[in-house]
Amino acid sequence: MSPLPYEVSVREVGPRDGLQAEAPVSVGERVALIEALSGTGLHTIEAVSFVSEKAVPSMAGAADVMAKIQRNPDVGYVALVPNLRGAQAALEADVDGLTVTVSASETYSQKNTNRSIAESMTSVEEICDFVDEKLPIDVVVSCAFGSPYEGNITAEELGSLVRNIWDTGATAVTLADTTGMATPRRIDDVIDETGNDVGLHLHETRGTALVNAYAGLQRGIVRFDTSVGGLGGSPFAAGASGNLATEDLIHLLDDIGVATGVDLAALLDIDTTLAAMIGHPVASRIAAAGPRSRLADSP
């Protein structure tokens, strides 16, 4: 095992991946959430997605959201795009980076995007050629640790897909545990094939997101996707629950001495507003129980 890294980077995906799974909220509320997150010390926020508004009504008005944000110069505001048309719209909206998804599961790929893995890879190549190094492009591999349809996906299969993604000209690759099938053993097996120059995007479906994050840290992973409040979940995989909560990961990292630059108290303040916005309590355990520092300070 490697020593734990001194510092890691956290990409906040709540305004996109999180709110995408909720009933639509207004453009103004989404802007307010993004601006609040911009003040917590986070350096990258996945703010919007340029997808079909009919297919994903919660993400309607992406260009309006980008136009209304009072941008923090220390924050990169990135967008998910499904294809070249989405990438063109994102560049017109002056985003700071793109995320694109490719599935390691053929069936999930068809259900999620109505495209094969090969067709998705063609889209990645088209986007990379179009952007031509103007912006960073992170390709997120969904179902990287297993599929709800095909079951286990071998580490060798995933490694081959990741190498093909690097060949497209992508600037980063992130492995997504879309349905919470990862375990520390699977994290190890996959990183043996892909190397640790990848990010991890973890879900809480089976309650293993934090232990998987720690397993990644032990292997030298320094990039993580999280969602404020633990919002999120794929509508195309039965039983899939939310993302690893940003505040839950920051709470752990603060305690073990891994720096993020993110203010945990500021995140917890956002949770109160967020719960009112979406109409139900957030899933984050730290939002519910409070950080351990509160207990230490108690009489």
ROVO-854336 format. One record per residue (C-alpha): residue number from 1; x, y, z; residue in three letters. Coordinates in Angstrom, 3 decimals, m for minus. Each point is the difference from the previous one (the first is absolute). Last residue first. Layout:
num NUM, px X, py Y, pz Z, residu Ala .
...
END
This chain:
num 299, px m19.545, py 19.313, pz 27.834, residu Pro .
num 298, px m0.030, py m0.122, pz m3.842, residu Ser .
num 297, px 3.058, py 1.049, pz m1.963, residu Asp .
num 296, px 1.038, py m3.563, pz m0.839, residu Ala .
num 295, px m3.569, py m0.798, pz m1.032, residu Leu .
num 294, px m0.097, py 2.955, pz m2.371, residu Arg .
num 293, px 3.392, py m1.037, pz m1.370, residu Ser .
num 292, px m1.523, py m3.383, pz m0.900, residu Arg .
num 291, px m1.911, py 1.670, pz m2.822, residu Pro .
num 290, px m3.779, py 0.199, pz 0.159, residu Gly .
num 289, px m2.395, py m2.921, pz 0.132, residu Ala .
num 288, px m2.386, py 0.790, pz m2.870, residu Ala .
num 287, px 2.248, py 2.117, pz m2.236, residu Ala .
num 286, px 2.843, py m2.383, pz 0.800, residu Ile .
num 285, px m2.069, py m2.953, pz m1.170, residu Arg .
num 284, px m0.810, py 1.666, pz m3.308, residu Ser .
num 283, px m3.325, py m1.118, pz m1.457, residu Ala .
num 282, px m1.596, py 3.433, pz m0.279, residu Val .
num 281, px m3.380, py 0.589, pz 1.610, residu Pro .
num 280, px m2.969, py 0.617, pz m2.321, residu His .
num 279, px m1.545, py 2.792, pz m2.062, residu Gly .
num 278, px 2.781, py 0.560, pz m2.534, residu Ile .
num 277, px 0.578, py 3.675, pz 0.833, residu Met .
num 276, px m0.709, py m0.372, pz 3.722, residu Ala .
num 275, px 2.577, py m2.769, pz 0.255, residu Ala .
num 274, px 2.493, py 2.134, pz m1.944, residu Leu .
num 273, px m0.399, py 2.974, pz 2.324, residu Thr .
num 272, px 0.881, py m2.110, pz 3.038, residu Thr .
num 271, px 2.760, py m1.845, pz m1.853, residu Asp .
num 270, px 1.708, py 3.268, pz m0.957, residu Ile .
num 269, px 0.898, py 0.701, pz 3.643, residu Asp .
num 268, px 1.562, py m3.452, pz 0.188, residu Leu .
num 267, px 2.200, py 0.821, pz m2.981, residu Leu .
num 266, px 1.200, py 3.219, pz 1.643, residu Ala .
num 265, px 0.878, py m1.909, pz 3.178, residu Ala .
num 264, px 2.065, py m2.482, pz m2.024, residu Leu .
num 263, px 2.157, py 2.697, pz m1.610, residu Asp .
num 262, px 1.868, py m1.523, pz m2.954, residu Val .
num 261, px 3.759, py 0.508, pz m0.431, residu Gly .
num 260, px 0.326, py m3.736, pz m0.684, residu Thr .
num 259, px 2.805, py m1.130, pz 2.323, residu Ala .
num 258, px 0.399, py m3.587, pz 1.219, residu Val .
num 257, px 0.570, py 0.005, pz 3.760, residu Gly .
num 256, px m1.995, py m3.037, pz 1.051, residu Ile .
num 255, px m2.754, py 2.044, pz 1.646, residu Asp .
num 254, px m0.332, py 2.566, pz m2.775, residu Asp .
num 253, px m0.182, py m2.806, pz m2.566, residu Leu .
num 252, px m2.869, py m1.684, pz 1.823, residu Leu .
num 251, px m2.060, py 3.179, pz 0.369, residu His .
num 250, px 0.780, py 0.976, pz m3.604, residu Ile .
num 249, px m1.333, py m3.372, pz m1.202, residu Leu .
num 248, px m3.251, py 0.290, pz 1.957, residu Asp .
num 247, px m0.391, py 3.678, pz m0.968, residu Glu .
num 246, px 0.231, py m0.786, pz m3.709, residu Thr .
num 245, px m2.562, py m2.760, pz 0.271, residu Ala .
num 244, px 0.873, py m3.182, pz m1.901, residu Leu .
num 243, px m2.541, py m0.052, pz m2.772, residu Asn .
num 242, px m3.604, py m1.050, pz 0.333, residu Gly .
num 241, px m1.825, py m3.268, pz m0.420, residu Ser .
num 240, px m0.288, py m2.565, pz m2.773, residu Ala .
num 239, px m2.837, py m2.424, pz 0.731, residu Gly .
num 238, px m0.916, py m0.647, pz m3.628, residu Ala .
num 237, px 2.524, py 1.386, pz m2.467, residu Ala .
num 236, px m1.118, py 2.454, pz m2.693, residu Phe .
num 235, px m1.213, py 2.760, pz 2.328, residu Pro .
num 234, px 3.590, py 0.345, pz 1.305, residu Ser .
num 233, px 0.502, py 1.451, pz 3.440, residu Gly .
num 232, px 0.677, py 3.430, pz 1.402, residu Gly .
num 231, px 0.111, py 2.006, pz 3.216, residu Leu .
num 230, px 2.463, py m0.834, pz 2.772, residu Gly .
num 229, px m0.634, py 3.354, pz 1.689, residu Gly .
num 228, px 2.561, py 1.664, pz m2.228, residu Val .
num 227, px 1.126, py m2.430, pz m2.696, residu Ser .
num 226, px 3.428, py m1.567, pz m0.303, residu Thr .
num 225, px 2.530, py m0.673, pz m2.762, residu Asp .
num 224, px 3.489, py m0.949, pz 1.177, residu Phe .
num 223, px 3.525, py 0.671, pz m1.258, residu Arg .
num 222, px 3.201, py m0.944, pz 1.883, residu Val .
num 221, px 0.156, py m3.791, pz m0.386, residu Ile .
num 220, px 3.260, py m1.282, pz 1.505, residu Gly .
num 219, px m0.921, py m3.638, pz 0.640, residu Arg .
num 218, px m0.721, py 0.605, pz 3.683, residu Gln .
num 217, px m2.177, py 2.941, pz m1.003, residu Leu .
num 216, px m2.014, py m2.309, pz m2.235, residu Gly .
num 215, px m0.606, py m2.401, pz 2.880, residu Ala .
num 214, px m1.116, py 2.987, pz 2.069, residu Tyr .
num 213, px m2.462, py 0.998, pz m2.713, residu Ala .
num 212, px m1.262, py m3.585, pz m0.089, residu Asn .
num 211, px m0.548, py 0.068, pz 3.762, residu Val .
num 210, px m1.886, py 3.275, pz m0.428, residu Leu .
num 209, px m2.207, py m1.240, pz m2.843, residu Ala .
num 208, px m0.886, py m3.380, pz 1.488, residu Thr .
num 207, px m3.608, py 0.418, pz 1.120, residu Gly .
num 206, px m1.453, py m2.289, pz m2.658, residu Arg .
num 205, px m1.513, py 2.700, pz m2.215, residu Thr .
num 204, px 2.355, py 2.678, pz 1.344, residu Glu .
num 203, px 1.584, py 1.080, pz m3.295, residu His .
num 202, px 3.595, py 0.776, pz m0.897, residu Leu .
num 201, px 1.615, py 2.089, pz m2.741, residu His .
num 200, px 3.727, py m0.781, pz 0.119, residu Leu .
num 199, px 2.654, py 1.838, pz m2.002, residu Gly .
num 198, px 2.763, py m1.536, pz m2.069, residu Val .
num 197, px 3.793, py 0.203, pz m0.094, residu Asp .
num 196, px 0.133, py m2.970, pz 2.398, residu Asn .
num 195, px 0.831, py m2.673, pz m2.551, residu Gly .
num 194, px m2.683, py m1.515, pz m2.206, residu Thr .
num 193, px 0.636, py m3.727, pz 0.434, residu Glu .
num 192, px 1.229, py m0.213, pz 3.611, residu Asp .
num 191, px m2.456, py 2.818, pz 0.680, residu Ile .
num 190, px m2.832, py m2.348, pz m0.954, residu Val .
num 189, px 1.074, py m2.862, pz 2.256, residu Asp .
num 188, px 0.591, py 2.291, pz 2.969, residu Asp .
num 187, px m3.377, py 1.740, pz m0.325, residu Ile .
num 186, px m1.632, py m3.427, pz m0.360, residu Arg .
num 185, px 1.545, py m1.138, pz 3.275, residu Arg .
num 184, px m1.030, py 3.260, pz 1.691, residu Pro .
num 183, px m3.578, py m0.651, pz m1.126, residu Thr .
num 182, px m1.829, py 1.418, pz m3.004, residu Ala .
num 181, px m3.566, py m0.941, pz m0.924, residu Met .
num 180, px m1.559, py 3.328, pz 0.977, residu Gly .
num 179, px m2.203, py 0.431, pz m3.068, residu Thr .
num 178, px 1.941, py 2.603, pz m1.959, residu Thr .
num 177, px 3.426, py m0.754, pz 1.426, residu Asp .
num 176, px 1.553, py 2.587, pz m2.290, residu Ala .
num 175, px 3.630, py m0.095, pz m1.152, residu Leu .
num 174, px 1.310, py 3.416, pz m1.049, residu Thr .
num 173, px 2.317, py 0.588, pz m2.962, residu Val .
num 172, px 1.845, py 3.248, pz m0.711, residu Ala .
num 171, px 1.392, py 2.028, pz m2.928, residu Thr .
num 170, px m1.836, py m1.899, pz m2.725, residu Ala .
num 169, px 2.025, py m0.254, pz m3.212, residu Gly .
num 168, px m1.823, py m2.994, pz m1.447, residu Thr .
num 167, px 2.894, py m2.331, pz 0.928, residu Asp .
num 166, px m0.683, py 0.539, pz 3.694, residu Trp .
num 165, px m3.476, py m1.430, pz m0.576, residu Ile .
num 164, px 1.415, py m3.096, pz m1.686, residu Asn .
num 163, px 2.235, py m0.599, pz 3.011, residu Arg .
num 162, px m3.029, py 0.309, pz 2.265, residu Val .
num 161, px m1.950, py m2.545, pz m2.052, residu Leu .
num 160, px 2.860, py m2.521, pz 0.168, residu Ser .
num 159, px 0.313, py 0.460, pz 3.741, residu Gly .
num 158, px m3.727, py m0.533, pz 0.409, residu Leu .
num 157, px 0.107, py m3.292, pz m1.862, residu Glu .
num 156, px 3.029, py m1.117, pz 2.040, residu Glu .
num 155, px m1.693, py 0.980, pz 3.260, residu Ala .
num 154, px m2.818, py m2.321, pz m0.938, residu Thr .
num 153, px m3.541, py 1.265, pz m0.125, residu Ile .
num 152, px m2.128, py m1.716, pz 2.614, residu Asn .
num 151, px m3.754, py m0.116, pz m0.530, residu Gly .
num 150, px m1.289, py 0.356, pz m3.565, residu Glu .
num 149, px m3.157, py 1.936, pz 0.893, residu Tyr .
num 148, px 0.596, py 1.851, pz 3.277, residu Pro .
num 147, px 3.555, py 0.545, pz m1.261, residu Ser .
num 146, px 3.265, py m0.189, pz 1.885, residu Gly .
num 145, px 2.941, py 2.078, pz 1.211, residu Phe .
num 144, px 0.249, py 2.450, pz m2.893, residu Ala .
num 143, px m3.789, py 0.218, pz m0.357, residu Cys .
num 142, px 0.477, py 3.528, pz m1.405, residu Ser .
num 141, px 3.337, py 1.094, pz m1.434, residu Val .
num 140, px 0.325, py 3.776, pz 0.334, residu Val .
num 139, px 2.022, py 1.649, pz m2.759, residu Val .
num 138, px 1.523, py 3.260, pz 1.238, residu Asp .
num 137, px 0.618, py 2.591, pz m2.710, residu Ile .
num 136, px 2.172, py 3.043, pz 0.728, residu Pro .
num 135, px m0.750, py 2.998, pz m2.240, residu Leu .
num 134, px 1.496, py 1.580, pz m3.121, residu Lys .
num 133, px 2.058, py m3.170, pz m0.556, residu Glu .
num 132, px m1.561, py m0.731, pz m3.403, residu Asp .
num 131, px m3.617, py 0.503, pz 1.133, residu Val .
num 130, px m1.309, py m1.375, pz m3.305, residu Phe .
num 129, px 2.433, py m2.908, pz m0.155, residu Asp .
num 128, px m0.675, py m0.932, pz 3.631, residu Cys .
num 127, px m3.759, py 0.208, pz m0.585, residu Ile .
num 126, px 0.151, py m2.174, pz m3.118, residu Glu .
num 125, px 2.202, py m2.582, pz 1.761, residu Glu .
num 124, px m2.372, py m0.127, pz 2.965, residu Val .
num 123, px m2.955, py m0.403, pz m2.352, residu Ser .
num 122, px 1.741, py m2.940, pz m1.717, residu Thr .
num 121, px 0.539, py m1.568, pz 3.427, residu Met .
num 120, px m3.723, py 0.284, pz 0.660, residu Ser .
num 119, px m0.715, py m1.795, pz m3.272, residu Glu .
num 118, px 2.348, py m2.820, pz 0.998, residu Ala .
num 117, px m1.624, py m0.292, pz 3.417, residu Ile .
num 116, px m3.358, py m0.314, pz m1.720, residu Ser .
num 115, px m2.510, py 2.820, pz m0.044, residu Arg .
num 114, px m3.473, py 0.624, pz 1.401, residu Asn .
num 113, px 1.638, py 2.228, pz 2.634, residu Thr .
num 112, px m0.911, py m1.549, pz 3.352, residu Asn .
num 111, px m1.810, py m3.165, pz m1.105, residu Lys .
num 110, px 2.453, py m0.821, pz m2.803, residu Gln .
num 109, px 3.042, py 0.779, pz 2.141, residu Ser .
num 108, px m1.441, py m2.027, pz 2.879, residu Tyr .
num 107, px m0.270, py m3.002, pz m2.307, residu Thr .
num 106, px 3.561, py 0.359, pz m1.308, residu Glu .
num 105, px 1.512, py 0.456, pz 3.445, residu Ser .
num 104, px 3.343, py 1.844, pz 0.232, residu Ala .
num 103, px m1.956, py 3.161, pz m0.666, residu Ser .
num 102, px 1.405, py 3.154, pz m1.566, residu Val .
num 101, px m0.792, py 3.402, pz 1.444, residu Thr .
num 100, px 1.272, py 3.444, pz m0.966, residu Val .
num 99, px 1.101, py 2.746, pz 2.358, residu Thr .
num 98, px 0.968, py 3.390, pz m1.335, residu Leu .
num 97, px 2.036, py 2.948, pz 1.242, residu Gly .
num 96, px m0.039, py 3.711, pz 0.788, residu Asp .
num 95, px m3.438, py 0.771, pz m1.428, residu Val .
num 94, px m0.453, py 3.029, pz m2.240, residu Asp .
num 93, px m3.658, py m0.512, pz m0.974, residu Ala .
num 92, px 1.017, py m0.236, pz m3.671, residu Glu .
num 91, px 2.450, py m2.717, pz 1.025, residu Leu .
num 90, px m2.823, py m1.919, pz 1.646, residu Ala .
num 89, px m2.240, py 0.291, pz m3.064, residu Ala .
num 88, px 2.753, py m1.423, pz m2.230, residu Gln .
num 87, px 0.637, py m2.812, pz 2.467, residu Ala .
num 86, px m3.714, py m0.857, pz 0.063, residu Gly .
num 85, px m0.074, py m0.196, pz m3.783, residu Arg .
num 84, px 3.107, py m2.201, pz 0.066, residu Leu .
num 83, px m1.583, py m2.530, pz 2.343, residu Asn .
num 82, px m1.135, py m0.765, pz 3.533, residu Pro .
num 81, px 1.321, py 3.110, pz 1.774, residu Val .
num 80, px 0.541, py 0.424, pz 3.724, residu Leu .
num 79, px 1.039, py 3.517, pz 0.912, residu Ala .
num 78, px 2.850, py 1.541, pz 1.954, residu Val .
num 77, px 0.360, py 3.108, pz 2.166, residu Tyr .
num 76, px 3.610, py 0.432, pz 1.157, residu Gly .
num 75, px 0.308, py 1.931, pz 3.253, residu Val .
num 74, px 2.704, py 2.439, pz 1.128, residu Asp .
num 73, px m1.416, py 2.821, pz m2.144, residu Pro .
num 72, px m3.326, py m0.281, pz 1.887, residu Asn .
num 71, px m2.730, py 0.477, pz m2.562, residu Arg .
num 70, px m3.207, py 1.910, pz 0.645, residu Gln .
num 69, px m2.183, py m2.586, pz m1.714, residu Ile .
num 68, px m2.746, py 1.422, pz m2.241, residu Lys .
num 67, px 1.383, py m0.930, pz m3.425, residu Ala .
num 66, px 0.859, py m3.564, pz 1.028, residu Met .
num 65, px m3.512, py m0.575, pz 1.347, residu Val .
num 64, px m1.579, py 1.461, pz m3.125, residu Asp .
num 63, px 2.129, py m2.263, pz m2.214, residu Ala .
num 62, px m1.108, py m3.051, pz 1.991, residu Ala .
num 61, px m3.690, py 0.901, pz m0.224, residu Gly .
num 60, px m1.393, py m3.495, pz 0.419, residu Ala .
num 59, px 1.997, py m2.372, pz 2.222, residu Met .
num 58, px m2.914, py m1.213, pz 2.112, residu Ser .
num 57, px m1.944, py m0.649, pz m3.217, residu Pro .
num 56, px 2.350, py m2.851, pz m0.994, residu Val .
num 55, px m1.415, py m1.683, pz m3.136, residu Ala .
num 54, px m2.009, py 2.996, pz m1.156, residu Lys .
num 53, px 2.816, py 2.406, pz 0.855, residu Glu .
num 52, px 2.298, py m2.060, pz m2.204, residu Ser .
num 51, px 3.484, py 0.272, pz 1.429, residu Val .
num 50, px 2.376, py 2.882, pz 0.614, residu Phe .
num 49, px 0.790, py m0.817, pz 3.610, residu Ser .
num 48, px 0.526, py 2.483, pz 2.788, residu Val .
num 47, px 2.245, py 1.087, pz 2.884, residu Ala .
num 46, px 2.648, py m2.677, pz 0.422, residu Glu .
num 45, px 1.944, py 1.997, pz 2.572, residu Ile .
num 44, px 3.795, py 0.109, pz 0.233, residu Thr .
num 43, px 2.154, py 1.899, pz 2.521, residu His .
num 42, px m2.011, py m0.557, pz 3.167, residu Leu .
num 41, px 1.008, py 2.458, pz 2.721, residu Gly .
num 40, px m3.506, py 0.471, pz 1.378, residu Thr .
num 39, px m0.907, py 3.199, pz m1.820, residu Gly .
num 38, px m0.729, py m1.533, pz m3.386, residu Ser .
num 37, px m2.429, py m2.383, pz 1.703, residu Leu .
num 36, px m2.199, py 2.991, pz 0.862, residu Ala .
num 35, px 0.223, py 1.273, pz m3.577, residu Glu .
num 34, px m0.983, py m3.387, pz m1.378, residu Ile .
num 33, px m2.956, py m0.272, pz 2.360, residu Leu .
num 32, px m1.199, py 3.523, pz m0.818, residu Ala .
num 31, px 0.246, py m0.705, pz m3.735, residu Val .
num 30, px m2.071, py m3.156, pz 0.418, residu Arg .
num 29, px m2.596, py 1.901, pz 1.971, residu Glu .
num 28, px m0.170, py 2.706, pz m2.672, residu Gly .
num 27, px m0.339, py m2.558, pz m2.794, residu Val .
num 26, px m2.994, py m1.430, pz 1.819, residu Ser .
num 25, px m0.254, py m3.477, pz 1.432, residu Val .
num 24, px m0.897, py m3.106, pz m1.965, residu Pro .
num 23, px m0.932, py m3.142, pz 1.961, residu Ala .
num 22, px 3.188, py m1.716, pz 1.109, residu Glu .
num 21, px 2.392, py m2.476, pz m1.664, residu Ala .
num 20, px 1.599, py 2.691, pz m2.178, residu Gln .
num 19, px 0.450, py 2.082, pz 3.147, residu Leu .
num 18, px 2.833, py m2.234, pz 1.168, residu Gly .
num 17, px 1.805, py m0.700, pz m3.266, residu Asp .
num 16, px m0.107, py 3.652, pz m1.024, residu Arg .
num 15, px m0.066, py 2.410, pz 2.948, residu Pro .
num 14, px 1.360, py m2.771, pz 2.242, residu Gly .
num 13, px 3.119, py m0.843, pz m2.010, residu Val .
num 12, px 2.680, py 1.586, pz 2.212, residu Glu .
num 11, px 3.477, py m0.964, pz m1.177, residu Arg .
num 10, px 2.327, py m0.701, pz 2.934, residu Val .
num 9, px 3.766, py 0.202, pz m0.409, residu Ser .
num 8, px 2.282, py m1.800, pz 2.454, residu Val .
num 7, px 2.887, py 1.046, pz 2.235, residu Glu .
num 6, px 2.781, py m1.649, pz 2.019, residu Tyr .
num 5, px m0.613, py m3.366, pz m1.621, residu Pro .
num 4, px m0.265, py m3.061, pz 2.252, residu Leu .
num 3, px 3.152, py m2.074, pz m0.037, residu Pro .
num 2, px m0.125, py m2.617, pz m2.785, residu Ser .
num 1, px m1.115, py m3.562, pz 0.732, residu Met .
END
